[in-house]
Amino acid sequence: MCRLFGYVSDRPTAVVDELGADGFRDFTALTSVHGDGWGMAWHDPEDGHTRTARSPLSAHDDPEYARLAARPLGSAGILHLRWATGGLPVRPENTHPFVDGDYAFGHNGHIAPMEKLDELLTPESRQKLRGDTDSERYFRLIMQCIQQCDDEAEGVTIALRILMREFPNDSLNSLLLTPTKLFAVHVNSRADSPKEGLRALFESPDAIPARHENEYYAMDYQRTESCVHVISSGLDADHWTPVPQDTAAMIDIQSRELTRLELIPA
């Protein structure tokens, strides 16, 4: 379970510039819960490739996180703060984003049982696994579906339909950065906020970050003249618009045009 931030801009930009200094500070402060690693991926406009950086260290304690967040790395990107699901180790192989070529993926949720998720993967997909997480298996299913139908939007849609059917009570919230698109998934209407886990981390409910107890899986978005943003709950929501429940969309990196995916078959 984690925090996510994604952006698509008309020019190379820095995470700090898009969130603002206060917003970046508040987002980073969420490491009070999500301190089990961090990762970034960005679209390099010079060659079109996706670059990544990740670490199992807390973003709050890692100077590389702040250094990269202040640099205008790319015109589109994702940022992930990890809260490791109970029992899953904190190590580089389990740190988001997971990467396959120019595809990078970050997940906020937990899909169980993992054995059932494994059964959805082909032997070839299972051979590509490097870590222990359900999130990496989710990514491998998406990549498997994209490769099978040779179409990003159709592949993501098929994967989500499968997971919504097989795991209706779990959160599929995620961001997928591809060479041409940013996919944002907000599918979690039956998933419960992790209240017990949150309360175990803090002496008082008042210390729990904003919207975490009852809106942990909420996502918001905003559009400016130059950029589209999507973010997990935890920051001041006054300037953000809620993402509708159980929806997914893709944002074109060149035009910033947003297209909603049809998750329910006609």
ROKE-953688 format. One line per 8 residues: number of its first residue (from 1); for each residue x, y, z of N, C-alpha, C. Coordinates in steps of 0.2 Angstrom, whole numbers, always signed. Layout:
<nodes>
NUM	X:Y:Z:X:Y:Z:X:Y:Z ~ ...
</nodes>
This chain:
<nodes>
1	+4:-6:+0:+0:+0:+0:+4:+6:+0 ~ +3:+11:-4:+8:+16:-6:+4:+23:-7 ~ +8:+28:-9:+6:+34:-12:+9:+35:-19 ~ +5:+38:-23:+6:+39:-30:+5:+46:-32 ~ +10:+49:-37:+9:+55:-40:+11:+54:-47 ~ +7:+57:-52:+9:+56:-59:+8:+63:-62 ~ +11:+64:-68:+10:+71:-71:+12:+70:-79 ~ +9:+74:-83:+10:+74:-90:+10:+82:-92
9	+16:+84:-94:+17:+91:-95:+19:+93:-102 ~ +18:+99:-104:+20:+101:-111:+28:+102:-111 ~ +32:+101:-106:+39:+102:-106:+42:+98:-101 ~ +49:+97:-101:+52:+94:-95:+51:+98:-89 ~ +49:+94:-84:+47:+98:-77:+50:+94:-71 ~ +50:+97:-66:+52:+94:-60:+46:+92:-55 ~ +46:+87:-51:+41:+85:-47:+40:+91:-42 ~ +45:+94:-39:+44:+99:-35:+40:+105:-38
17	+42:+106:-44:+38:+112:-47:+31:+110:-48 ~ +29:+104:-50:+22:+102:-51:+18:+102:-45 ~ +21:+99:-39:+18:+99:-33:+18:+106:-29 ~ +23:+110:-31:+24:+116:-27:+29:+114:-21 ~ +32:+119:-18:+37:+117:-13:+33:+115:-6 ~ +27:+118:-5:+23:+115:+1:+20:+108:-1 ~ +18:+107:-7:+15:+101:-8:+20:+95:-8 ~ +26:+97:-11:+31:+92:-11:+33:+90:-4
25	+34:+95:+1:+35:+94:+8:+30:+90:+11 ~ +24:+91:+10:+18:+87:+13:+18:+80:+10 ~ +19:+80:+3:+19:+73:+0:+25:+69:+3 ~ +31:+72:+4:+36:+68:+7:+35:+66:+14 ~ +31:+70:+18:+30:+69:+25:+26:+63:+26 ~ +22:+61:+20:+19:+54:+21:+23:+48:+22 ~ +30:+49:+22:+34:+44:+23:+33:+42:+31 ~ +30:+46:+35:+28:+43:+41:+24:+37:+41
33	+21:+35:+36:+17:+29:+34:+21:+25:+29 ~ +23:+29:+23:+25:+26:+17:+33:+27:+17 ~ +36:+24:+22:+43:+24:+22:+47:+18:+20 ~ +44:+14:+16:+48:+7:+15:+51:+8:+8 ~ +53:+13:+5:+56:+14:-1:+52:+19:-6 ~ +56:+21:-11:+53:+26:-15:+55:+25:-22 ~ +52:+27:-27:+54:+26:-34:+51:+32:-39 ~ +55:+33:-44:+52:+38:-49:+54:+35:-56
41	+49:+37:-61:+50:+35:-68:+48:+41:-72 ~ +52:+43:-77:+50:+49:-81:+52:+47:-88 ~ +48:+51:-93:+49:+50:-100:+54:+56:-102 ~ +59:+53:-105:+64:+57:-107:+62:+60:-114 ~ +61:+66:-115:+59:+69:-122:+64:+69:-127 ~ +70:+68:-125:+75:+68:-130:+76:+62:-134 ~ +75:+56:-131:+75:+50:-135:+69:+46:-134 ~ +64:+48:-130:+58:+45:-129:+58:+39:-125
49	+63:+37:-122:+64:+32:-117:+62:+34:-110 ~ +60:+28:-106:+58:+29:-99:+64:+28:-95 ~ +66:+33:-90:+71:+32:-86:+68:+31:-79 ~ +72:+27:-74:+69:+26:-68:+75:+27:-62 ~ +73:+28:-56:+77:+28:-50:+73:+25:-45 ~ +75:+21:-40:+72:+18:-35:+76:+16:-29 ~ +74:+16:-23:+78:+14:-17:+73:+11:-12 ~ +76:+6:-8:+72:+4:-3:+72:+8:+4
57	+76:+14:+3:+77:+18:+9:+71:+23:+9 ~ +69:+25:+15:+64:+30:+15:+66:+37:+11 ~ +61:+39:+8:+62:+45:+4:+64:+51:+8 ~ +62:+51:+14:+63:+56:+19:+71:+56:+21 ~ +74:+50:+21:+81:+50:+23:+86:+49:+17 ~ +83:+49:+11:+88:+48:+5:+89:+54:+1 ~ +95:+57:+1:+96:+64:-2:+95:+63:-10 ~ +95:+57:-13:+94:+56:-20:+87:+58:-22
65	+83:+56:-17:+75:+57:-19:+74:+65:-20 ~ +77:+69:-15:+76:+76:-15:+80:+79:-21 ~ +86:+76:-23:+90:+79:-29:+86:+78:-35 ~ +83:+72:-36:+80:+70:-42:+73:+74:-43 ~ +70:+75:-37:+63:+78:-37:+64:+85:-39 ~ +70:+88:-38:+71:+95:-40:+73:+96:-47 ~ +74:+91:-51:+77:+92:-57:+71:+91:-63 ~ +71:+95:-68:+66:+94:-73:+68:+88:-78
73	+67:+82:-75:+69:+76:-78:+65:+74:-85 ~ +59:+75:-85:+55:+73:-91:+48:+77:-91 ~ +45:+76:-97:+39:+79:-98:+33:+75:-95 ~ +34:+69:-93:+29:+64:-90:+33:+60:-85 ~ +29:+58:-79:+32:+54:-74:+28:+52:-69 ~ +30:+47:-65:+27:+45:-59:+32:+45:-53 ~ +29:+45:-47:+32:+45:-41:+29:+41:-36 ~ +32:+36:-33:+29:+31:-28:+33:+31:-22
81	+29:+31:-16:+31:+30:-9:+28:+23:-7 ~ +32:+19:-4:+30:+12:-3:+28:+11:+5 ~ +23:+8:+6:+21:+5:+13:+21:-2:+12 ~ +26:-6:+14:+26:-13:+12:+20:-17:+16 ~ +17:-21:+12:+12:-25:+14:+15:-30:+19 ~ +11:-31:+25:+14:-35:+30:+17:-42:+27 ~ +23:-43:+30:+26:-49:+28:+31:-49:+21 ~ +30:-44:+17:+34:-43:+11:+40:-39:+13
89	+46:-42:+11:+52:-38:+13:+53:-32:+10 ~ +57:-27:+13:+59:-21:+10:+66:-22:+7 ~ +66:-22:+1:+72:-23:-3:+71:-21:-10 ~ +77:-20:-14:+76:-16:-20:+71:-20:-25 ~ +71:-27:-25:+67:-30:-30:+60:-29:-29 ~ +58:-27:-23:+51:-26:-21:+49:-18:-21 ~ +54:-14:-23:+53:-7:-24:+50:-5:-30 ~ +44:-1:-30:+41:+2:-36:+45:+8:-38
97	+45:+10:-45:+41:+6:-50:+44:+0:-53 ~ +40:-5:-55:+43:-10:-58:+44:-9:-66 ~ +49:-11:-69:+51:-9:-75:+51:-15:-80 ~ +49:-13:-86:+50:-18:-92:+51:-14:-98 ~ +58:-13:-100:+59:-9:-106:+58:-2:-104 ~ +53:+1:-108:+51:+8:-107:+44:+9:-103 ~ +42:+3:-100:+36:+3:-96:+38:+3:-89 ~ +35:+7:-85:+36:+8:-78:+29:+8:-74
105	+29:+5:-68:+22:+4:-65:+23:+4:-57 ~ +18:+8:-54:+17:+9:-47:+10:+7:-45 ~ +10:+4:-39:+3:+1:-37:+2:+4:-30 ~ -4:+5:-28:-7:+7:-22:-12:+2:-20 ~ -11:-3:-16:-16:-8:-14:-12:-15:-13 ~ -17:-20:-12:-15:-27:-10:-19:-31:-13 ~ -17:-36:-17:-21:-41:-21:-19:-48:-18 ~ -24:-51:-16:-23:-58:-12:-29:-62:-14
113	-28:-69:-14:-21:-72:-13:-17:-72:-19 ~ -10:-71:-17:-5:-71:-22:-5:-77:-27 ~ -6:-83:-24:-6:-89:-28:-11:-88:-34 ~ -17:-85:-32:-22:-85:-38:-20:-80:-43 ~ -16:-75:-41:-13:-70:-46:-8:-73:-50 ~ -4:-77:-47:+1:-81:-51:-2:-85:-56 ~ -8:-88:-55:-11:-93:-60:-14:-89:-66 ~ -14:-82:-66:-16:-79:-71:-10:-77:-76
121	-4:-79:-74:+2:-77:-78:+4:-83:-82 ~ +7:-82:-88:+10:-87:-92:+16:-89:-89 ~ +19:-95:-91:+26:-97:-88:+31:-91:-90 ~ +30:-88:-96:+35:-83:-98:+35:-77:-93 ~ +29:-75:-91:+28:-69:-87:+30:-71:-80 ~ +29:-77:-78:+32:-79:-71:+39:-79:-71 ~ +43:-81:-76:+50:-81:-77:+53:-74:-76 ~ +49:-69:-78:+52:-62:-77:+51:-59:-70
129	+48:-62:-66:+47:-60:-59:+54:-59:-55 ~ +55:-54:-52:+61:-53:-48:+60:-52:-41 ~ +54:-51:-38:+53:-49:-31:+47:-54:-29 ~ +44:-52:-23:+39:-56:-19:+32:-53:-19 ~ +31:-47:-23:+25:-43:-22:+20:-45:-26 ~ +13:-44:-24:+8:-44:-28:+8:-39:-34 ~ +11:-33:-32:+11:-28:-36:+15:-29:-43 ~ +20:-33:-42:+24:-35:-48:+21:-39:-52
137	+17:-44:-49:+13:-49:-53:+7:-45:-57 ~ +4:-40:-53:-1:-36:-57:+2:-33:-63 ~ +8:-30:-62:+12:-27:-68:+13:-32:-74 ~ +15:-38:-72:+17:-43:-77:+10:-45:-80 ~ +5:-45:-77:-2:-47:-80:-3:-41:-85 ~ -2:-35:-84:-4:-30:-88:+1:-30:-94 ~ +7:-31:-93:+12:-32:-99:+10:-38:-103 ~ +8:-44:-100:+6:-50:-104:+0:-48:-108
145	-5:-44:-106:-11:-43:-110:-9:-38:-115 ~ -5:-33:-114:-3:-28:-119:+1:-32:-125 ~ +5:-37:-123:+9:-40:-128:+5:-45:-132 ~ +0:-48:-129:-5:-53:-132:-9:-49:-137 ~ -11:-43:-136:-16:-40:-141:-12:-34:-145 ~ -6:-33:-143:-2:-28:-147:-5:-21:-147 ~ -8:-19:-141:-12:-13:-140:-12:-11:-133 ~ -9:-5:-131:-8:-3:-124:-15:-2:-121
153	-20:+2:-124:-26:+3:-121:-30:-3:-120 ~ -30:-7:-125:-34:-14:-125:-31:-18:-120 ~ -24:-19:-120:-21:-23:-115:-22:-21:-108 ~ -22:-15:-106:-23:-13:-99:-30:-14:-97 ~ -35:-13:-102:-42:-14:-101:-44:-21:-99 ~ -41:-26:-103:-42:-33:-102:-39:-35:-96 ~ -33:-33:-94:-30:-35:-87:-35:-32:-82 ~ -37:-26:-82:-41:-23:-77:-48:-27:-76
161	-51:-29:-82:-57:-33:-82:-56:-39:-78 ~ -50:-43:-80:-49:-49:-76:-48:-48:-69 ~ -44:-43:-67:-43:-42:-60:-49:-40:-56 ~ -53:-36:-59:-60:-34:-56:-64:-40:-55 ~ -64:-44:-59:-68:-50:-59:-65:-55:-53 ~ -59:-56:-53:-56:-61:-49:-54:-58:-42 ~ -53:-52:-41:-52:-49:-35:-56:-43:-34 ~ -63:-43:-33:-67:-38:-33:-66:-33:-26
169	-63:-36:-21:-63:-32:-15:-56:-29:-14 ~ -52:-29:-19:-45:-27:-18:-44:-20:-22 ~ -39:-16:-20:-37:-10:-24:-32:-11:-29 ~ -34:-9:-35:-30:-9:-41:-27:-2:-43 ~ -28:+2:-38:-25:+9:-40:-18:+9:-42 ~ -17:+12:-48:-10:+12:-50:-9:+17:-56 ~ -2:+18:-57:+0:+22:-63:+5:+18:-67 ~ +4:+18:-74:+8:+15:-79:+10:+20:-84
177	+17:+21:-84:+20:+25:-89:+23:+21:-94 ~ +21:+23:-101:+23:+19:-107:+26:+24:-111 ~ +29:+22:-117:+33:+27:-121:+28:+33:-124 ~ +22:+32:-124:+17:+37:-126:+11:+39:-122 ~ +10:+36:-116:+4:+37:-112:+6:+36:-105 ~ +2:+40:-101:+2:+38:-94:-5:+36:-92 ~ -6:+29:-90:-12:+26:-88:-13:+27:-80 ~ -19:+30:-78:-21:+31:-71:-27:+26:-69
185	-26:+22:-65:-31:+17:-63:-34:+19:-56 ~ -40:+20:-55:-44:+21:-48:-49:+16:-48 ~ -47:+10:-46:-52:+4:-45:-51:+1:-38 ~ -56:+3:-34:-55:+1:-27:-62:+1:-23 ~ -68:+2:-26:-74:+4:-22:-76:-1:-16 ~ -73:-7:-17:-75:-12:-11:-69:-13:-7 ~ -63:-10:-8:-57:-11:-3:-58:-6:+3 ~ -56:-9:+8:-57:-5:+15:-50:-2:+16
193	-51:+4:+19:-45:+8:+21:-41:+4:+27 ~ -35:+4:+27:-31:+0:+32:-31:+3:+39 ~ -37:+4:+42:-37:+8:+48:-33:+5:+54 ~ -33:-2:+55:-29:-5:+60:-22:-4:+59 ~ -19:-5:+53:-12:-4:+52:-10:+4:+53 ~ -14:+8:+51:-13:+15:+52:-13:+17:+60 ~ -18:+15:+63:-18:+16:+70:-12:+13:+74 ~ -10:+8:+72:-4:+5:+75:+2:+9:+75
201	+3:+14:+70:+9:+18:+68:+9:+24:+72 ~ +3:+26:+75:+2:+33:+78:-1:+32:+85 ~ +1:+37:+89:-1:+37:+96:-8:+40:+96 ~ -10:+44:+92:-17:+47:+92:-20:+47:+85 ~ -26:+46:+84:-29:+46:+77:-28:+53:+74 ~ -27:+58:+78:-26:+65:+75:-20:+66:+71 ~ -15:+61:+73:-8:+61:+70:-8:+58:+63 ~ -14:+54:+61:-14:+50:+55:-15:+55:+49
209	-11:+54:+44:-11:+59:+38:-18:+60:+36 ~ -20:+65:+33:-26:+67:+30:-29:+62:+26 ~ -36:+60:+27:-40:+56:+23:-37:+49:+22 ~ -33:+47:+27:-30:+40:+27:-35:+35:+30 ~ -38:+37:+35:-42:+32:+39:-48:+30:+35 ~ -52:+35:+31:-58:+33:+28:-58:+34:+20 ~ -52:+37:+18:-52:+38:+10:-45:+36:+8 ~ -42:+31:+11:-35:+29:+9:-34:+28:+2
217	-39:+25:-2:-38:+24:-9:-41:+29:-13 ~ -43:+35:-11:-45:+40:-15:-40:+43:-19 ~ -42:+45:-25:-37:+48:-30:-40:+55:-32 ~ -36:+60:-34:-38:+66:-36:-34:+68:-42 ~ -37:+73:-46:-33:+75:-52:-34:+83:-53 ~ -30:+86:-56:-31:+93:-58:-27:+94:-65 ~ -30:+99:-69:-27:+101:-75:-25:+108:-75 ~ -19:+110:-77:-17:+117:-78:-16:+118:-85
225	-14:+124:-87:-13:+125:-94:-8:+121:-97 ~ -3:+119:-93:+3:+115:-95:+3:+108:-93 ~ -1:+106:-88:+1:+99:-86:-6:+96:-83 ~ -6:+90:-83:-11:+86:-80:-8:+82:-74 ~ -11:+82:-68:-8:+79:-62:-14:+74:-60 ~ -11:+68:-57:-15:+63:-53:-12:+61:-47 ~ -15:+61:-41:-12:+60:-35:-16:+56:-30 ~ -13:+52:-26:-16:+48:-20:-18:+53:-15
233	-23:+51:-10:-25:+55:-5:-20:+56:+0 ~ -20:+62:+4:-15:+64:+9:-13:+71:+9 ~ -14:+74:+3:-13:+82:+3:-20:+85:+4 ~ -19:+92:+5:-25:+96:+5:-29:+95:-2 ~ -35:+94:-1:-39:+92:-7:-43:+98:-10 ~ -42:+104:-8:-46:+110:-10:-45:+111:-17 ~ -39:+110:-20:-37:+112:-27:-38:+106:-32 ~ -40:+101:-29:-40:+94:-33:-47:+92:-34
241	-48:+88:-40:-55:+86:-41:-55:+78:-40 ~ -60:+75:-37:-59:+68:-36:-60:+64:-42 ~ -56:+59:-43:-57:+54:-48:-63:+50:-47 ~ -67:+49:-52:-73:+44:-51:-71:+37:-49 ~ -75:+34:-45:-74:+27:-42:-74:+22:-48 ~ -69:+18:-48:-69:+12:-52:-69:+14:-60 ~ -64:+19:-61:-62:+21:-68:-55:+21:-69 ~ -53:+21:-75:-46:+21:-78:-46:+26:-84
249	-40:+29:-85:-40:+34:-90:-32:+33:-93 ~ -32:+35:-99:-25:+36:-102:-24:+43:-104 ~ -18:+46:-103:-16:+53:-105:-11:+53:-110 ~ -12:+55:-116:-7:+56:-121:-1:+60:-119 ~ +5:+58:-119:+11:+62:-117:+12:+68:-122 ~ +10:+67:-128:+11:+73:-133:+6:+78:-132 ~ -1:+76:-132:-6:+81:-133:-9:+82:-126 ~ -8:+78:-121:-11:+78:-114:-19:+77:-115
257	-21:+74:-120:-28:+72:-121:-29:+66:-116 ~ -35:+66:-113:-37:+61:-108:-43:+57:-111 ~ -42:+50:-111:-47:+46:-114:-48:+41:-108 ~ -55:+40:-107:-57:+35:-102:-58:+28:-105 ~ -55:+23:-101:-56:+16:-103:-62:+13:-101 ~ -65:+9:-105:-71:+6:-104:-70:-1:-100 ~ -71:+0:-94:-69:-6:-90:-75:-11:-89 ~ -81:-9:-90:-87:-13:-90:-89:-15:-98
265	-88:-21:-100:-90:-23:-107:-97:-20:-109 ~ -97:-18:-115:-104:-16:-118:-108:-22:-118
</nodes>
